Amino acid sequence: MAFYNGLSKARSMAFYMDSKEKCNVHGDDFKNRLLTIFT
């Protein structure tokens, strides 16, 4: 079970880093899209 927890943690960390990288590249576009969704 510990192995599975570590695997899912690593996967979510990789996903987080990937999305963070996308936000850095398209920061304003990402914010504008969120604004259009929530307003």
N, CA, C and O atoms as a Tripos MOL2 file, in Angstrom:
@<TRIPOS>MOLECULE
protein
  156   155    39     0     0
PROTEIN
NO_CHARGES

@<TRIPOS>ATOM
      1 N           0.8300   -1.2040    0.0000 N.3       1 MET1
      2 CA          0.0000    0.0000    0.0000 C.3       1 MET1
      3 C           0.8700    1.2620    0.0000 C.2       1 MET1
      4 O           0.5420    2.2630   -0.6360 O.2       1 MET1
      5 N           1.9780    1.1860    0.7250 N.am      2 ALA2
      6 CA          2.8770    2.3430    0.7620 C.3       2 ALA2
      7 C           3.4260    2.6370   -0.6270 C.2       2 ALA2
      8 O           3.5990    3.7930   -1.0120 O.2       2 ALA2
      9 N           3.6960    1.5690   -1.3700 N.am      3 PHE3
     10 CA          4.1950    1.7470   -2.7350 C.3       3 PHE3
     11 C           3.1510    2.4590   -3.5920 C.2       3 PHE3
     12 O           3.4800    3.3540   -4.3720 O.2       3 PHE3
     13 N           1.8940    2.0540   -3.4410 N.am      4 TYR4
     14 CA          0.8160    2.6740   -4.2100 C.3       4 TYR4
     15 C           0.6660    4.1420   -3.8330 C.2       4 TYR4
     16 O           0.4840    4.9960   -4.7010 O.2       4 TYR4
     17 N           0.7430    4.4340   -2.5360 N.am      5 ASN5
     18 CA          0.6320    5.8220   -2.0910 C.3       5 ASN5
     19 C           1.7520    6.6720   -2.6790 C.2       5 ASN5
     20 O           1.5210    7.7920   -3.1350 O.2       5 ASN5
     21 N           2.9730    6.1260   -2.6640 N.am      6 GLY6
     22 CA          4.1000    6.8500   -3.2320 C.3       6 GLY6
     23 C           3.9210    7.0670   -4.7220 C.2       6 GLY6
     24 O           4.2710    8.1240   -5.2470 O.2       6 GLY6
     25 N           3.3770    6.0720   -5.4050 N.am      7 LEU7
     26 CA          3.1720    6.1650   -6.8440 C.3       7 LEU7
     27 C           2.1490    7.2520   -7.1680 C.2       7 LEU7
     28 O           2.3820    8.0860   -8.0420 O.2       7 LEU7
     29 N           1.0240    7.2430   -6.4670 N.am      8 SER8
     30 CA         -0.0120    8.2370   -6.7280 C.3       8 SER8
     31 C           0.4800    9.6280   -6.3480 C.2       8 SER8
     32 O           0.1330   10.6120   -7.0020 O.2       8 SER8
     33 N           1.2900    9.7130   -5.2900 N.am      9 LYS9
     34 CA          1.8240   11.0090   -4.8800 C.3       9 LYS9
     35 C           2.7590   11.5490   -5.9560 C.2       9 LYS9
     36 O           2.7230   12.7330   -6.2900 O.2       9 LYS9
     37 N           3.5980   10.6640   -6.4910 N.am     10 ALA10
     38 CA          4.5270   11.0720   -7.5450 C.3      10 ALA10
     39 C           3.7570   11.4930   -8.7910 C.2      10 ALA10
     40 O           4.1220   12.4600   -9.4600 O.2      10 ALA10
     41 N           2.6980   10.7650   -9.0920 N.am     11 ARG11
     42 CA          1.9000   11.0770  -10.2830 C.3      11 ARG11
     43 C           1.2180   12.4310  -10.1310 C.2      11 ARG11
     44 O           1.2230   13.2390  -11.0590 O.2      11 ARG11
     45 N           0.6260   12.6830   -8.9540 N.am     12 SER12
     46 CA         -0.0460   13.9550   -8.7360 C.3      12 SER12
     47 C           0.9640   15.0910   -8.7180 C.2      12 SER12
     48 O           0.6640   16.1990   -9.1620 O.2      12 SER12
     49 N           2.1740   14.8160   -8.2000 N.am     13 MET13
     50 CA          3.2170   15.8360   -8.1900 C.3      13 MET13
     51 C           3.6230   16.1730   -9.6140 C.2      13 MET13
     52 O           3.7980   17.3430   -9.9520 O.2      13 MET13
     53 N           3.7740   15.1450  -10.4570 N.am     14 ALA14
     54 CA          4.1340   15.3690  -11.8540 C.3      14 ALA14
     55 C           3.0330   16.1500  -12.5600 C.2      14 ALA14
     56 O           3.3180   17.0490  -13.3510 O.2      14 ALA14
     57 N           1.7830   15.8140  -12.2780 N.am     15 PHE15
     58 CA          0.6500   16.5220  -12.8680 C.3      15 PHE15
     59 C           0.6420   17.9760  -12.4190 C.2      15 PHE15
     60 O           0.3990   18.8830  -13.2150 O.2      15 PHE15
     61 N           0.9170   18.1870  -11.1140 N.am     16 TYR16
     62 CA          0.9500   19.5430  -10.5670 C.3      16 TYR16
     63 C           2.0450   20.3730  -11.2350 C.2      16 TYR16
     64 O           1.8210   21.5210  -11.6190 O.2      16 TYR16
     65 N           3.2330   19.7750  -11.3680 N.am     17 MET17
     66 CA          4.3420   20.4910  -11.9870 C.3      17 MET17
     67 C           4.0260   20.8110  -13.4440 C.2      17 MET17
     68 O           4.3530   21.8930  -13.9330 O.2      17 MET17
     69 N           3.3890   19.8670  -14.1360 N.am     18 ASP18
     70 CA          3.0410   20.0610  -15.5400 C.3      18 ASP18
     71 C           2.0450   21.1990  -15.6900 C.2      18 ASP18
     72 O           2.2090   22.0570  -16.5570 O.2      18 ASP18
     73 N           1.0070   21.2140  -14.8470 N.am     19 SER19
     74 CA         -0.0020   22.2620  -14.9360 C.3      19 SER19
     75 C           0.5880   23.6050  -14.5180 C.2      19 SER19
     76 O           0.2210   24.6480  -15.0590 O.2      19 SER19
     77 N           1.5160   23.5740  -13.5390 N.am     20 LYS20
     78 CA          2.1590   24.8120  -13.1120 C.3      20 LYS20
     79 C           2.9910   25.3840  -14.2540 C.2      20 LYS20
     80 O           3.0220   26.5960  -14.4680 O.2      20 LYS20
     81 N           3.6620   24.5020  -14.9830 N.am     21 GLU21
     82 CA          4.4690   24.9340  -16.1200 C.3      21 GLU21
     83 C           3.5730   25.5600  -17.1840 C.2      21 GLU21
     84 O           3.9150   26.5920  -17.7610 O.2      21 GLU21
     85 N           2.4250   24.9340  -17.4410 N.am     22 LYS22
     86 CA          1.4820   25.4730  -18.4170 C.3      22 LYS22
     87 C           0.9790   26.8430  -17.9720 C.2      22 LYS22
     88 O           0.8160   27.7450  -18.7930 O.2      22 LYS22
     89 N           0.7340   26.9970  -16.6650 N.am     23 CYS23
     90 CA          0.2590   28.2740  -16.1420 C.3      23 CYS23
     91 C           1.3190   29.3460  -16.3390 C.2      23 CYS23
     92 O           0.9970   30.4910  -16.6560 O.2      23 CYS23
     93 N           2.5810   28.9780  -16.1520 N.am     24 ASN24
     94 CA          3.6590   29.9440  -16.3360 C.3      24 ASN24
     95 C           3.7550   30.3750  -17.7930 C.2      24 ASN24
     96 O           4.0080   31.5430  -18.0910 O.2      24 ASN24
     97 N           3.5500   29.4230  -18.6950 N.am     25 VAL25
     98 CA          3.6490   29.7290  -20.1140 C.3      25 VAL25
     99 C           2.4460   30.5500  -20.5600 C.2      25 VAL25
    100 O           2.5880   31.5550  -21.2550 O.2      25 VAL25
    101 N           1.2490   30.1050  -20.1460 N.am     26 HIS26
    102 CA          0.0220   30.7850  -20.5550 C.3      26 HIS26
    103 C          -0.6700   31.3860  -19.3370 C.2      26 HIS26
    104 O          -1.8770   31.2170  -19.1640 O.2      26 HIS26
    105 N           0.0800   32.0800  -18.4990 N.am     27 GLY27
    106 CA         -0.4600   32.5890  -17.2370 C.3      27 GLY27
    107 C          -1.6870   33.4610  -17.4320 C.2      27 GLY27
    108 O          -2.7330   33.1950  -16.8400 O.2      27 GLY27
    109 N          -1.5770   34.4970  -18.2510 N.am     28 ASP28
    110 CA         -2.6720   35.4310  -18.4380 C.3      28 ASP28
    111 C          -3.8440   34.7610  -19.1490 C.2      28 ASP28
    112 O          -5.0010   34.9780  -18.7900 O.2      28 ASP28
    113 N          -3.5410   33.9520  -20.1520 N.am     29 ASP29
    114 CA         -4.5860   33.2400  -20.8780 C.3      29 ASP29
    115 C          -5.3580   32.3350  -19.9360 C.2      29 ASP29
    116 O          -6.5830   32.2340  -20.0140 O.2      29 ASP29
    117 N          -4.6190   31.6710  -19.0360 N.am     30 PHE30
    118 CA         -5.2440   30.7720  -18.0750 C.3      30 PHE30
    119 C          -6.1590   31.5430  -17.1310 C.2      30 PHE30
    120 O          -7.2800   31.1130  -16.8600 O.2      30 PHE30
    121 N          -5.6840   32.6790  -16.6310 N.am     31 LYS31
    122 CA         -6.4900   33.5000  -15.7210 C.3      31 LYS31
    123 C          -7.7340   34.0200  -16.4280 C.2      31 LYS31
    124 O          -8.8290   33.9940  -15.8670 O.2      31 LYS31
    125 N          -7.5660   34.4940  -17.6610 N.am     32 ASN32
    126 CA         -8.7020   35.0160  -18.4110 C.3      32 ASN32
    127 C          -9.7490   33.9380  -18.6430 C.2      32 ASN32
    128 O         -10.9500   34.2030  -18.5790 O.2      32 ASN32
    129 N          -9.2890   32.7210  -18.9130 N.am     33 ARG33
    130 CA        -10.2150   31.6200  -19.1400 C.3      33 ARG33
    131 C         -10.9850   31.3070  -17.8670 C.2      33 ARG33
    132 O         -12.1910   31.0600  -17.9060 O.2      33 ARG33
    133 N         -10.2740   31.3200  -16.7230 N.am     34 LEU34
    134 CA        -10.9450   31.0960  -15.4470 C.3      34 LEU34
    135 C         -11.9720   32.1860  -15.1950 C.2      34 LEU34
    136 O         -13.0760   31.9040  -14.7290 O.2      34 LEU34
    137 N         -11.6200   33.4200  -15.4980 N.am     35 LEU35
    138 CA        -12.5410   34.5330  -15.2880 C.3      35 LEU35
    139 C         -13.7870   34.3650  -16.1420 C.2      35 LEU35
    140 O         -14.9000   34.5970  -15.6680 O.2      35 LEU35
    141 N         -13.6110   33.9630  -17.4010 N.am     36 THR36
    142 CA        -14.7690   33.8010  -18.2770 C.3      36 THR36
    143 C         -15.6360   32.6410  -17.8160 C.2      36 THR36
    144 O         -16.8520   32.6600  -18.0040 O.2      36 THR36
    145 N         -15.0160   31.6260  -17.2110 N.am     37 ILE37
    146 CA        -15.7970   30.4930  -16.7210 C.3      37 ILE37
    147 C         -16.6160   30.9010  -15.4980 C.2      37 ILE37
    148 O         -17.7860   30.5390  -15.3750 O.2      37 ILE37
    149 N         -15.9850   31.6640  -14.5900 N.am     38 PHE38
    150 CA        -16.6330   31.9460  -13.3070 C.3      38 PHE38
    151 C         -17.5050   33.1850  -13.3220 C.2      38 PHE38
    152 O         -18.1890   33.4550  -12.3360 O.2      38 PHE38
    153 N         -17.5050   33.9590  -14.4220 N.am     39 THR39
    154 CA        -18.3340   35.1600  -14.4480 C.3      39 THR39
    155 C         -19.4310   35.0320  -15.4820 C.2      39 THR39
    156 O         -20.2320   35.9510  -15.6480 O.2      39 THR39
@<TRIPOS>BOND
     1     1     2 1
     2     2     3 1
     3     3     4 2
     4     3     5 am
     5     5     6 1
     6     6     7 1
     7     7     8 2
     8     7     9 am
     9     9    10 1
    10    10    11 1
    11    11    12 2
    12    11    13 am
    13    13    14 1
    14    14    15 1
    15    15    16 2
    16    15    17 am
    17    17    18 1
    18    18    19 1
    19    19    20 2
    20    19    21 am
    21    21    22 1
    22    22    23 1
    23    23    24 2
    24    23    25 am
    25    25    26 1
    26    26    27 1
    27    27    28 2
    28    27    29 am
    29    29    30 1
    30    30    31 1
    31    31    32 2
    32    31    33 am
    33    33    34 1
    34    34    35 1
    35    35    36 2
    36    35    37 am
    37    37    38 1
    38    38    39 1
    39    39    40 2
    40    39    41 am
    41    41    42 1
    42    42    43 1
    43    43    44 2
    44    43    45 am
    45    45    46 1
    46    46    47 1
    47    47    48 2
    48    47    49 am
    49    49    50 1
    50    50    51 1
    51    51    52 2
    52    51    53 am
    53    53    54 1
    54    54    55 1
    55    55    56 2
    56    55    57 am
    57    57    58 1
    58    58    59 1
    59    59    60 2
    60    59    61 am
    61    61    62 1
    62    62    63 1
    63    63    64 2
    64    63    65 am
    65    65    66 1
    66    66    67 1
    67    67    68 2
    68    67    69 am
    69    69    70 1
    70    70    71 1
    71    71    72 2
    72    71    73 am
    73    73    74 1
    74    74    75 1
    75    75    76 2
    76    75    77 am
    77    77    78 1
    78    78    79 1
    79    79    80 2
    80    79    81 am
    81    81    82 1
    82    82    83 1
    83    83    84 2
    84    83    85 am
    85    85    86 1
    86    86    87 1
    87    87    88 2
    88    87    89 am
    89    89    90 1
    90    90    91 1
    91    91    92 2
    92    91    93 am
    93    93    94 1
    94    94    95 1
    95    95    96 2
    96    95    97 am
    97    97    98 1
    98    98    99 1
    99    99   100 2
   100    99   101 am
   101   101   102 1
   102   102   103 1
   103   103   104 2
   104   103   105 am
   105   105   106 1
   106   106   107 1
   107   107   108 2
   108   107   109 am
   109   109   110 1
   110   110   111 1
   111   111   112 2
   112   111   113 am
   113   113   114 1
   114   114   115 1
   115   115   116 2
   116   115   117 am
   117   117   118 1
   118   118   119 1
   119   119   120 2
   120   119   121 am
   121   121   122 1
   122   122   123 1
   123   123   124 2
   124   123   125 am
   125   125   126 1
   126   126   127 1
   127   127   128 2
   128   127   129 am
   129   129   130 1
   130   130   131 1
   131   131   132 2
   132   131   133 am
   133   133   134 1
   134   134   135 1
   135   135   136 2
   136   135   137 am
   137   137   138 1
   138   138   139 1
   139   139   140 2
   140   139   141 am
   141   141   142 1
   142   142   143 1
   143   143   144 2
   144   143   145 am
   145   145   146 1
   146   146   147 1
   147   147   148 2
   148   147   149 am
   149   149   150 1
   150   150   151 1
   151   151   152 2
   152   151   153 am
   153   153   154 1
   154   154   155 1
   155   155   156 2
@<TRIPOS>SUBSTRUCTURE
     1 MET1         2 RESIDUE 1 A MET
     2 ALA2         6 RESIDUE 1 A ALA
     3 PHE3        10 RESIDUE 1 A PHE
     4 TYR4        14 RESIDUE 1 A TYR
     5 ASN5        18 RESIDUE 1 A ASN
     6 GLY6        22 RESIDUE 1 A GLY
     7 LEU7        26 RESIDUE 1 A LEU
     8 SER8        30 RESIDUE 1 A SER
     9 LYS9        34 RESIDUE 1 A LYS
    10 ALA10       38 RESIDUE 1 A ALA
    11 ARG11       42 RESIDUE 1 A ARG
    12 SER12       46 RESIDUE 1 A SER
    13 MET13       50 RESIDUE 1 A MET
    14 ALA14       54 RESIDUE 1 A ALA
    15 PHE15       58 RESIDUE 1 A PHE
    16 TYR16       62 RESIDUE 1 A TYR
    17 MET17       66 RESIDUE 1 A MET
    18 ASP18       70 RESIDUE 1 A ASP
    19 SER19       74 RESIDUE 1 A SER
    20 LYS20       78 RESIDUE 1 A LYS
    21 GLU21       82 RESIDUE 1 A GLU
    22 LYS22       86 RESIDUE 1 A LYS
    23 CYS23       90 RESIDUE 1 A CYS
    24 ASN24       94 RESIDUE 1 A ASN
    25 VAL25       98 RESIDUE 1 A VAL
    26 HIS26      102 RESIDUE 1 A HIS
    27 GLY27      106 RESIDUE 1 A GLY
    28 ASP28      110 RESIDUE 1 A ASP
    29 ASP29      114 RESIDUE 1 A ASP
    30 PHE30      118 RESIDUE 1 A PHE
    31 LYS31      122 RESIDUE 1 A LYS
    32 ASN32      126 RESIDUE 1 A ASN
    33 ARG33      130 RESIDUE 1 A ARG
    34 LEU34      134 RESIDUE 1 A LEU
    35 LEU35      138 RESIDUE 1 A LEU
    36 THR36      142 RESIDUE 1 A THR
    37 ILE37      146 RESIDUE 1 A ILE
    38 PHE38      150 RESIDUE 1 A PHE
    39 THR39      154 RESIDUE 1 A THR
